[in-house]
């Protein structure tokens, strides 16, 4: 039995003509959690989000929310709200009226909708700017207006389509913490589409990795990063080497690879490049078969026994850090 506020995708497919954008995906999202749909451009993540929102039709399958099939309902009747990538604020309306707009469309009187907009602006710390127009706001402030406008409908699930992509790197990091804090305070499910691995790891309770219209792997963020099941997930999540030997494919984290003298580790290699990264040094080497293996070595440890391009080295790691890949 589907619990209250559970969102479930049941064999959901989306076709555009002969092109399959989403191919019979099956997933139940954890209630009151922050989930990131992660994957490269064209993998199907945005189409999935838009189908949940009702901005794209479902070709086959069903979308269930709180036990009811919402697949054919209009967006306003689904119990979801969507925050768009470009924020889509009305330039001629004040911050308060932008936030209250959906209530105006529902016929809510001005006093009530302004009161509710005030509550939302207080939630996102924009009360003092309620009378401004969107072009008088910074990018981060515009994002918070869009967030307040989505939340005023009191959705069971908030959908976010790459909401941080338009922000500069410093503000992006700051807004990540604000989004996470807000999700915990509200206690509703956030589903956030991104192609940024760092963003997903920083925000998500659960990561759903998509590739070629299907779900490659889903689970708690730490599990997906530490124990990728496929070659694609290991490479896309970053921080892993994918090594193919006669015994099969496996992944090992770059920070789990230790440098030894030649013939003293699991593999011998030749140093190809060294890159200083502050707290660590990235040492890229080549093993037999022209495969590249990267070791992320703590700065102090590296400079105690430095290595240079052309040097012969050994590579070693603990057996527990080696993860067999299924594909």
MIKE-748380 format. One record per atom (N, C-alpha, C): x, z, y. Coordinates in steps of 0.1 Angstrom, whole numbers, padded with zeros to 4 digits, always signed. Atoms other than C-alpha are relative to their C-alpha. Example, Ala and Ser with C-alpha at 12.3 -4.5 7.8 and 13.67 -1.06 7.14 Angstrom:
<recs>
+0009+0000-0012+0123+0078-0045+0009+0000+0012-0009+0000-0011+0137+0071-0011-0008+0008+0011
</recs>
This chain:
<recs>
+0009+0000-0012+0000+0000+0000+0009+0000+0012-0008+0001-0012+0014-0010+0034-0003+0012+0009+0002-0012-0009+0020+0021+0056-0003-0005+0014+0003+0003-0014+0008+0022+0092+0012-0004+0007-0011+0006-0008+0029+0001+0115+0011-0007-0008-0010+0008+0007+0048-0015+0087-0003-0015+0003+0001+0014-0002+0055-0051+0094+0007-0007-0012-0005+0006+0012+0059-0074+0064-0002-0015+0001+0001+0015+0001+0067-0111+0060-0001-0003-0015+0003+0003+0014+0052-0125+0028+0002-0015-0002-0003+0014+0003+0068-0158+0017-0002-0009+0012+0002+0007-0012+0068-0170+0053+0008-0012+0001-0007+0013-0001+0077-0207+0058-0005-0006+0014+0003+0007-0012+0079-0227+0090+0006-0014-0001-0005+0013+0001+0082-0265+0089-0003-0007+0014+0002+0009-0012+0087-0289+0119+0001-0014-0006-0001+0012+0007+0078-0322+0103+0006+0001-0014-0007-0002+0012+0102-0326+0074+0011+0010+0000-0010-0010-0001+0125-0300+0087-0005+0014-0003+0004-0014+0004+0123-0265+0071+0008+0009+0009-0007-0009-0009+0132-0240+0098+0001+0014-0006+0001-0013+0007+0122-0209+0078-0006-0002-0014+0003+0004+0013+0120-0211+0040-0004+0012-0009+0006-0010+0009+0097-0186+0022+0007+0013+0000-0007-0012-0001+0113-0155+0035-0009+0012-0002+0007-0012+0004+0102-0121+0022+0007+0012+0006-0007-0012-0005+0110-0089+0041-0010+0010+0005+0008-0011-0006+0094-0055+0050+0009+0008+0009-0008-0007-0010+0107-0040+0082-0003+0015-0001+0002-0015+0000+0112-0002+0083-0008+0004+0013+0007-0004-0011+0086+0014+0106+0008+0009+0010-0006-0009-0010+0098+0030+0139+0015-0002-0001-0015+0003+0002+0133+0013+0134+0004-0011+0010-0005+0011-0008+0155-0010+0154+0007-0010-0010-0005+0010+0009+0161-0042+0134+0006-0012+0008-0006+0012-0006+0184-0071+0144-0001-0011-0010-0001+0013+0007+0178-0106+0131+0012-0007+0005-0013+0004-0004+0213-0119+0131+0004-0013-0008-0005+0012+0007+0227-0154+0124+0004-0010+0010-0004+0011-0009+0241-0186+0139-0012-0008+0005+0011+0009-0006+0221-0211+0160-0005-0009-0011+0006+0008+0010+0196-0229+0139-0003+0006-0013+0002-0006+0013+0194-0204+0111-0015+0004-0003+0014-0003+0002+0157-0197+0116-0005+0014+0006+0004-0013-0005+0158-0163+0133-0010+0000+0012+0009+0001-0011+0141-0173+0166-0014-0005-0004+0013+0004+0005+0114-0192+0147-0007+0011-0007+0006-0012+0007+0108-0161+0126-0006+0009+0011+0005-0009-0011+0104-0140+0158-0012-0006+0006+0011+0006-0007+0081-0165+0174-0012-0001-0009+0011-0001+0009+0059-0166+0143-0006+0014+0000+0005-0014-0001+0056-0128+0144-0008+0002+0012+0006-0002-0013+0047-0130+0181-0013-0008+0001+0012+0009-0001+0021-0158+0175+0003-0011+0009-0003+0011-0008+0039-0183+0196+0004-0012-0008-0002+0011+0009+0046-0205+0166-0010+0003-0012+0009-0001+0012+0021-0211+0137+0008+0002-0013-0006-0002+0014+0029-0201+0101-0004-0012-0008+0004+0011+0008+0031-0231+0079-0006+0005-0014+0004-0007+0012+0028-0210+0047+0004+0014+0000-0003-0015+0001+0027-0173+0038-0008+0008+0010+0008-0009-0008+0015-0143+0057+0009+0010+0007-0006-0010-0007+0025-0118+0083-0009+0012+0001+0009-0012+0001+0011-0083+0078+0006+0011+0009-0003-0011-0009+0011-0055+0104-0011+0011-0002+0009-0011+0002-0004-0021+0096-0010-0004-0011+0009+0004+0011-0019-0037+0065-0010-0011+0002+0009+0011-0003-0038-0065+0082+0008-0013+0002-0007+0013-0002-0029-0102+0082-0002-0005+0014+0001+0004-0014-0021-0112+0118+0004-0014+0002-0006+0014-0001-0009-0147+0110-0008-0009+0008+0008+0010-0008-0038-0165+0126-0005+0006+0013+0005-0006-0013-0045-0141+0155+0008-0005+0012-0007+0004-0012-0037-0150+0191+0010+0012+0003-0010-0010-0003-0006-0131+0205-0005+0013+0006+0005-0012-0007-0027-0107+0226-0007+0009-0009+0008-0009+0010-0046-0094+0195+0009+0004-0012-0008-0003+0012-0016-0088+0172+0005+0014-0001-0007-0012+0000-0003-0055+0182+0015-0001+0002-0014+0002-0003+0030-0070+0191+0002-0004+0015-0003+0005-0013+0047-0078+0225+0014-0006-0001-0012+0007+0001+0075-0102+0232+0007+0000+0014-0008+0001-0012+0103-0100+0258+0009-0012-0002-0007+0013+0001+0117-0134+0264+0014+0000+0006-0014+0000-0003+0153-0144+0268+0002-0002+0015-0002+0003-0014+0148-0157+0304-0008+0010+0009+0009-0010-0006+0125-0127+0313-0013-0005+0005+0012+0006-0004+0099-0151+0327-0008+0008+0010+0007-0007-0010+0090-0130+0357-0006-0009+0011+0006+0008-0011+0067-0143+0384+0007+0002+0013-0008-0002-0012+0088-0149+0415-0008+0005+0012+0008-0004-0012+0059-0143+0440-0007+0013-0002+0007-0013+0002+0047-0110+0425+0011+0011+0001-0009-0012+0000+0062-0076+0431+0003+0005-0014-0004-0006+0012+0079-0056+0404-0013+0006-0007+0012-0007+0005+0047-0035+0400-0010-0010-0005+0010+0009+0004+0024-0065+0398+0005-0009-0012-0005+0007+0012+0047-0083+0373-0003+0009-0012+0002-0009+0012+0045-0053+0350-0015+0002-0003+0014-0002+0002+0007-0050+0355-0007-0012-0003+0006+0013+0000+0000-0087+0351-0009-0001-0013+0008+0002+0012-0013-0086+0315-0013+0009+0001+0012-0009-0002-0037-0057+0324-0010-0007+0009+0008+0007-0009-0050-0078+0353-0008-0011-0008+0006+0011+0007-0057-0107+0329-0011+0006-0010+0010-0006+0009-0077-0082+0307-0012+0006+0008+0011-0005-0009-0099-0072+0337+0001+0014+0003-0002-0015-0004-0084-0037+0342+0000+0001+0015+0001-0001-0014-0092-0025+0377+0014+0003+0006-0014-0001-0006-0063-0024+0402+0005+0015+0000-0005-0013+0000-0061+0014+0404+0006+0004-0013-0005-0004+0013-0058+0019+0367+0013-0008-0004-0011+0008+0004-0034-0010+0361+0013+0004+0008-0012-0005-0008-0011+0002+0390+0005+0013-0005-0004-0013+0005-0011+0037+0375+0008-0002-0013-0007+0003+0012-0001+0023+0341+0013-0006+0002-0012+0006-0004+0025+0001+0357+0010+0010+0005-0009-0011-0005+0039+0032+0374+0006+0008-0011-0005-0008+0012+0042+0050+0341+0012-0008-0007-0010+0009+0006+0062+0020+0327+0012-0001+0008-0011+0001-0009+0084+0017+0357+0008+0013+0000-0007-0013+0001+0092+0054+0355+0008+0001-0014-0007+0000+0013+0101+0049+0318+0013-0008+0000-0012+0008-0001+0127+0022+0327+0008+0003+0013-0007-0004-0011+0138+0040+0358+0001-0010+0012+0001+0009-0011+0126+0015+0384-0011+0003+0010+0011-0004-0009+0100+0034+0403+0003-0003+0015-0003+0002-0014+0119+0031+0436+0000-0015+0004-0001+0014-0003+0120-0007+0433-0013-0007-0003+0013+0006+0004+0083-0013+0425-0005-0010+0010+0005+0010-0010+0077-0032+0458+0008-0012+0001-0009+0011-0001+0105-0056+0454-0004-0013-0007+0002+0013+0008+0104-0093+0443+0011-0001-0010-0010+0002+0011+0123-0104+0412+0014-0005+0006-0013+0005-0005+0150-0123+0433+0007+0011+0008-0007-0011-0007+0158-0090+0450+0006+0010-0009-0005-0009+0010+0169-0074+0418+0012-0006-0007-0012+0005+0008+0201-0076+0397-0005-0004-0014+0003+0004+0014+0201-0091+0362-0005+0011-0009+0004-0012+0008+0199-0057+0346-0014+0006+0004+0013-0005-0005+0170-0046+0368-0012-0010-0004+0010+0010+0005+0151-0079+0360-0003+0002-0014+0002-0002+0015+0156-0072+0323-0009+0012-0002+0008-0012+0002+0141-0037+0327-0015-0002+0005+0013+0004-0004+0111-0052+0346-0007-0007-0012+0006+0007+0011+0105-0076+0317-0003+0009-0012+0002-0010+0011+0108-0047+0292-0012+0008+0003+0011-0008-0003+0083-0026+0311-0013-0008-0001+0011+0009+0001+0059-0056+0313-0005-0002-0015+0003+0001+0014+0061-0060+0275-0006+0013-0006+0004-0013+0006+0056-0023+0268-0013+0005+0005+0013-0005-0006+0025-0018+0291-0012-0003-0009+0011+0003+0009+0004-0033+0263-0001+0010-0012-0001-0010+0011+0014-0004+0240+0001-0006-0013+0000+0007+0012+0025-0026+0212+0005+0009-0012-0006-0007+0012+0032-0014+0176+0014-0005-0002-0013+0006+0002+0062-0038+0175+0004-0007+0013-0005+0007-0012+0083-0050+0204+0010-0010-0005-0008+0011+0005+0100-0084+0198+0009-0004+0012-0010+0003-0011+0132-0092+0218+0008-0012-0004-0007+0013+0003+0146-0128+0219+0013-0001+0008-0013+0000-0006+0183-0125+0227+0000+0006+0015+0003-0006-0014+0175-0101+0257+0013+0002+0008-0012-0004-0007+0211-0094+0266+0009-0012+0003-0009+0012-0001+0225-0130+0266+0003-0004+0014-0002+0005-0014+0221-0136+0304+0008+0010+0008-0007-0010-0007+0240-0104+0313+0015-0001-0001-0015+0000+0001+0277-0100+0321+0004+0011-0011-0004-0009+0011+0297-0082+0294-0001+0015+0002+0001-0014-0003+0299-0048+0311-0015+0005+0000+0014-0004+0000+0261-0047+0318-0006-0001-0014+0005+0002+0014+0254-0060+0283+0002+0013-0008-0003-0012+0008+0271-0029+0268-0009+0011+0005+0008-0011-0006+0253-0006+0292-0015-0001-0005+0014+0002+0004+0219-0021+0284-0003+0002-0015+0002-0003+0014+0225-0018+0247-0004+0014-0002+0003-0014+0001+0225+0019+0250-0014+0004+0005+0013-0003-0005+0194+0019+0271-0011-0005-0009+0010+0005+0010+0175-0003+0246-0001+0010-0012+0000-0009+0012+0185+0020+0217-0007+0013+0004+0006-0012-0005+0175+0051+0237-0015-0001+0001+0014+0002-0003+0142+0037+0247-0008-0002-0014+0006+0001+0013+0134+0027+0211-0003+0013-0007+0001-0013+0006+0140+0062+0199-0011+0008+0007+0010-0008-0008+0119+0077+0227-0014-0005-0003+0014+0005+0002+0089+0054+0221-0004+0001-0015+0004-0001+0014+0091+0056+0183-0007-0012-0006+0006+0012+0005+0080+0020+0178+0011-0009-0005-0010+0009+0006+0097-0008+0159+0004-0010+0011-0006+0011-0008+0120-0031+0179+0006-0010-0010-0006+0011+0008+0129-0065+0163+0007-0009+0010-0009+0006-0010+0158-0081+0182+0008-0011-0006-0008+0012+0005+0172-0116+0177+0013-0001+0008-0013+0001-0007+0209-0120+0184+0009-0009-0010-0011+0006+0009+0239-0141+0172+0013+0007+0002-0012-0008-0002+0263-0114+0183+0001+0011-0010-0002-0010+0010+0277-0093+0155+0002+0014+0006-0002-0013-0006+0289-0065+0178-0013+0006+0005+0013-0005-0005+0255-0063+0194-0009+0005-0011+0008-0005+0011+0237-0060+0161+0005+0013-0006-0006-0012+0005+0261-0034+0148-0002+0012+0009+0002-0011-0010+0257-0013+0180-0014+0005+0000+0015-0003-0002+0219-0014+0180-0007+0003-0012+0010+0001+0011+0205-0019+0146+0001+0012-0010+0001-0008+0012+0193+0006+0120+0001-0009-0012+0000+0009+0011+0188-0024+0098+0004-0014+0006-0004+0014-0004+0204-0059+0100-0005-0009-0010+0004+0011+0008+0188-0090+0086+0008-0012+0003-0009+0012-0003+0214-0118+0083-0007-0012-0006+0006+0013+0004+0199-0153+0082+0010-0011+0001-0008+0012+0001+0215-0186+0073-0008-0011-0007+0007+0011+0006+0200-0220+0066-0014+0003-0004+0015-0003+0002+0164-0208+0069-0004+0011-0009+0003-0010+0009+0167-0180+0045+0007+0013+0004-0007-0013-0002+0177-0143+0045+0011+0001-0010-0012-0001+0009+0213-0140+0031+0001+0015-0005-0001-0014+0004+0213-0102+0031-0007+0009+0011+0006-0009-0009+0194-0073+0047+0003+0015-0005-0002-0013+0004+0200-0036+0048+0005+0008+0012-0006-0008-0011+0214-0007+0069+0012-0007+0005-0011+0007-0006+0239-0019+0094+0014+0002-0006-0013-0003+0006+0268-0001+0078+0002-0006-0013-0001+0006+0013+0260-0013+0044+0003-0015+0000-0002+0015-0001+0258-0050+0055+0014-0003+0004-0014+0002-0005+0292-0047+0073+0010+0004-0011-0010-0005+0009+0310-0027+0046-0001-0007-0014+0002+0005+0013+0296-0044+0015-0008-0014+0001+0006+0013-0001+0288-0081+0023-0002-0005-0014+0002+0005+0014+0273-0098-0008+0003-0015-0001-0003+0014+0001+0280-0134+0001+0012-0004+0009-0011+0005-0008+0309-0154+0015-0004-0001+0015+0004+0002-0013+0288-0163+0045-0002+0013+0008+0002-0013-0007+0278-0127+0054+0014+0006+0003-0013-0005-0002+0314-0116+0050+0007-0006+0012-0006+0007-0011+0327-0143+0074-0007+0001+0013+0007+0000-0013+0299-0142+0099+0000+0014+0006-0001-0013-0005+0299-0104+0102+0013+0003+0007-0013-0002-0005+0336-0106+0110+0007+0013-0006-0007-0012+0005+0363-0080+0102+0003-0001-0015-0003+0001+0014+0367-0093+0066+0008-0013-0003-0007+0012+0006+0390-0116+0047-0008-0004-0012+0006+0005+0012+0374-0138+0021+0011-0007-0008-0011+0004+0008+0399-0144-0007-0005-0006-0013+0004+0006+0012+0395-0168-0036+0012-0001-0010-0010+0000+0010+0416-0162-0067-0006-0005-0013+0006+0005+0013+0412-0174-0103-0011+0010-0005+0010-0010+0005+0393-0142-0110-0013+0000+0008+0012+0001-0008+0367-0151-0083+0002+0003+0014+0000-0003-0014+0358-0146-0047-0002+0015+0003+0003-0014-0004+0360-0112-0030+0003+0001+0015-0002-0003-0014+0360-0097+0005+0008+0013+0001-0007-0012-0003+0383-0071+0019+0002+0001+0016-0001-0001-0015+0382-0057+0055+0014-0001+0005-0013+0002-0006+0410-0066+0078+0007+0013+0002-0007-0013-0003+0417-0029+0087+0003+0007-0013-0004-0006+0013+0420-0021+0049+0012-0006-0006-0012+0007+0005+0449-0045+0044+0012+0007+0005-0013-0006-0004+0483-0028+0045+0011-0010-0003-0011+0008+0001+0516-0045+0050+0011+0007-0008-0011-0006+0009+0544-0039+0023+0011-0010+0000-0011+0009+0003+0577-0054+0014-0005-0011-0010+0004+0010+0010+0575-0087-0006+0001+0006-0014+0001-0004+0014+0566-0082-0043-0004+0015-0002+0004-0014+0002+0553-0047-0036-0015+0002+0002+0015-0002-0002+0516-0054-0029-0007-0009-0010+0008+0008+0009+0488-0073-0045+0003-0015+0001-0003+0014-0003+0498-0106-0029+0012-0001+0009-0011+0003-0009+0528-0121-0012-0005-0010+0010+0005+0009-0011+0523-0139+0021+0012-0002+0010-0009+0003-0011+0541-0154+0051-0007+0002+0013+0006-0003-0013+0534-0142+0086-0001-0013+0008+0002+0012-0008+0519-0170+0107-0002+0003+0015+0003-0003-0014+0508-0153+0139-0002+0015+0002+0001-0014-0003+0509-0118+0156-0007+0001+0013+0007-0001-0013+0484-0108+0183-0002+0015+0003+0002-0014-0004+0485-0075+0202-0014+0002+0006+0014-0002-0004+0450-0061+0207-0002+0014+0005+0002-0013-0006+0457-0027+0223+0002+0011-0010-0001-0010+0010+0449-0001+0197+0005-0005-0013-0004+0006+0013+0457-0025+0169+0008-0013+0003-0007+0013-0001+0479-0055+0162-0006-0009-0012+0006+0009+0010+0463-0085+0143+0011-0008-0005-0011+0008+0006+0488-0100+0119-0007-0010-0010+0006+0010+0008+0476-0133+0104+0011-0006-0009-0010+0005+0010+0494-0145+0072-0006-0010-0009+0005+0010+0009+0491-0172+0047+0005+0003-0014-0003-0003+0014+0490-0167+0009+0000-0014-0007+0000+0012+0008+0492-0192-0019-0013-0007+0001+0012+0007-0001+0467-0220-0017-0005-0002+0014+0003+0002-0014+0469-0221+0021-0012+0009+0005+0011-0009-0004+0444-0192+0024+0006+0009+0011-0005-0009-0011+0447-0171+0056-0006+0014-0003+0004-0014+0002+0446-0133+0053+0005+0008+0013-0004-0008-0012+0445-0110+0084+0000+0014-0003-0001-0015+0001+0456-0074+0086+0000+0005+0014+0001-0007-0013+0446-0052+0115+0007+0013-0001-0009-0011+0002+0474-0027+0118+0000+0009+0012-0001-0009-0012+0474+0004+0141+0012-0003+0008-0011+0004-0009+0496-0002+0171+0013+0007-0003-0013-0008+0002+0521+0026+0165+0006-0003-0014-0005+0003+0013+0524+0018+0128+0007-0014+0000-0006+0013+0000+0531-0019+0135+0014+0000+0007-0013+0001-0007+0558-0013+0161+0011+0009-0006-0011-0008+0008+0576+0012+0138+0007-0010-0009-0006+0011+0009+0582-0018+0114-0006-0013+0004+0007+0013-0004+0573-0050+0133+0004-0011-0009-0002+0013+0007+0570-0084+0117-0003-0011+0009+0000+0011-0009+0573-0118+0132-0004-0013-0008+0003+0013+0007+0561-0154+0124+0011-0005-0009-0010+0005+0009+0580-0167+0094+0004+0011-0010-0004-0010+0009+0586-0133+0078-0008+0000-0013+0007-0001+0013+0578-0128+0041-0004+0015-0001+0005-0013+0002+0556-0098+0034-0008+0001-0012+0010-0002+0010+0534-0082+0008-0013+0006+0006+0013-0005-0004+0497-0074+0012-0006+0009-0010+0006-0010+0010+0480-0044-0004-0012+0006+0006+0012-0007-0004+0447-0026-0003-0005+0008-0012+0006-0008+0010+0428+0000-0023-0011-0008-0008+0011+0007+0008+0405-0013-0051-0014+0003+0005+0013-0003-0005+0376+0005-0035-0004-0008+0012+0003+0008-0012+0379-0017-0004-0002-0015-0004+0001+0014+0005+0376-0050-0025-0015-0001-0004+0014+0002+0004+0340-0063-0027-0002-0014-0005+0002+0013+0006+0331-0090-0051-0012-0007+0007+0011+0008-0006+0309-0118-0036-0008-0008-0010+0008+0006+0010+0280-0133-0054-0001-0015+0002+0000+0014-0003+0282-0167-0036+0009-0003+0011
</recs>
